[in-house]
Structures are given as structure tokens and as C-alpha cells.
Amino acid sequence: MTKPIAKWLQGRYSLLLKELGDKEFNFDIAKKILKKDQSKIVSIILSELRKAGWIEITKFDPSDSRKRYYKLNNLEEVYRRMD
């Protein structure tokens, strides 16, 4: 199930989607793409997108379990699963 997100989050999702498509990414890659946002804000963006069902955690870094890898859900799937 996915939930609608605020317009400012939609803009960040669009930037990530444009650069990454369906590729897996981590925090550092997201930070480079969202370069105008500070690290703390990038953490909030990823967290909010995950809670709303717009991105998923695909795996954890084996050398540091705090580091995660994400994948964007495609828009068709997001809207289909929206409540």
C-alpha cells in the first residue's frame, strides 16, 4: 500500500527517478543527486518516501548494517497500490 506524498517530496522523487530509473542506490548516491539538500534532509526524504511506499530498502551493506540500498518503485505501481 502506498500513500500520497507532499509536493516537495514528489519533486525529489522525480529527480531520483530521472537519474536512476530502476537502478539500486544508496544514501551517498541520493545525496549527490539531491545536491542542494543537506545530509539530514536527504535522510528525511528517503525515510518519508519509504514510509509512503514510494521506495523500498533492497538490502543492507554487509560491512555496515546502518547503510542501506534502495530502489524506487515505478509510478504505475505506486498509483496502483495507493489507498
N, C-alpha and C positions, 0 to 999 in steps of 0.2 A: 504494500500500500504506500502510495506517495501522497504528499501534501503540497499545496500551493506554497510558493516562496515569495518573499518580498522582491520588489523590482530591482533593488540594488544587488541582491543575490543572483537574480536572473542574468544580470549583466556580467557578473563574474563567471557564472556557469557558461555563458556564451563565449567568453574569452578562452576558457579552458577547452571547450568543445572545438572551437576554431583551430586551436593549436594542436590538440591531442587526438581528436576523434575518439576512437575506441581503444587507444593505447593506455597501458598501465602507467601510473605516475606516482611520485612520492611528494612529500612536503616541499623539498628543495626545488623540484621542477615547477610545482604550482607557484611557489614564491617568485621564481624567475618570470613566469607568465603574467602574474599579477603584481608586477614590479612596483606599482605605485602604492600598494598596500604594505603596511608594516607586518612583521612576522606574526605578531599577536593577532592581527586582523585576519591573516591567512588561516591561522588555526581556527578562528571563529567561523570563517567562510566554509572550510572543509567540514567542520563539525555540524554546522547548520544544514549544509547540503546532504550530509549523511543521515542526519535525523529525519529530514524530509523525504528521504528515499531517492534523491537525485544522483547520488554517487554511492558506491559500495567499497568497503575495505576488501581487497582481494587476498592480501597476505601480510604477514609481519616479517620484518627483517630478522633473519636468524641470528645475526650478531648483536642486535639491539631491539628487544621486543617493543620498545616505545615507538619505533619507526614503523610506519605503515605504508602500504602500497594501495592505491585507489584506482578505480575505474569509473568513468562516467556512464550512467545509464542513458541510453538514447532517448530522445524526446518522445518518440512514439510509445515506447514502453512506459515512460514517466506518466504521460497523459492517460494511457490505458489503465494504469494501476491507481489513478487518482480517485480519492473518495469524495 
